[in-house]
Amino acid sequence: MTLLSLDSIGLSYGLPPLLEGVSFAIERGERICLIGRNGAGKSTLLRIIAGELQPDSGRIHLSQGLRIGYLAQDLPAGSAASVFEVVVSGLGELGALVRGISTARTRWGRMRADLSLPDWPSSSIDWKNKADGRSNNAPSVSSRGSGWTPRRGLIRSRAGCSGG
């Protein structure tokens, strides 16, 4: 299914034209990369796709219901927000979820330090219960392939919390 197609897009701010005869389509599941020299029109093309600029010629077709997001190269003038905050502010509900995950990771780091837990990266713990399967057993750590994967269990036993 075609999500986005451009047909003979052209844009000129004088001679030579910045964009001339640009045509392509993006299908569902495709990943693309836009490369080119400075001034070649990459950002301009993205602004056209995002609807911020109108081309001089050509046609753009968006699949029904398709939403286009665009993050400008520069942070808004006078903003004290971090790049992270600018990006998540444009993501709607997903941004709120990403912000929540980031906050949880920060809190986890503080809790780990407060409880004097080993300095494992949060993504490198493979929680496995001992043979009796009770949740108050200490976790064991193991690696898998090229990385570490958290499995199951919680820090409850280390934090003195009850529950399974």
Secondary structure, 3 states (H helix, E strand, C coil): CEEEEEEEEEECCCCCCCEEEEEEEEECCCCCCCCCCCCCCHHHHHHHHHCCCCCCEEEEEECCCCCCCCCCCCCCCCCCCCHHHHHHHCCCHHHHHHHHHHHHHHHHHHHHHHCCCCCCCCCCCCCCCCCCCCCCCCCCCCCECCECCCCCCCCHHHHCCCCC
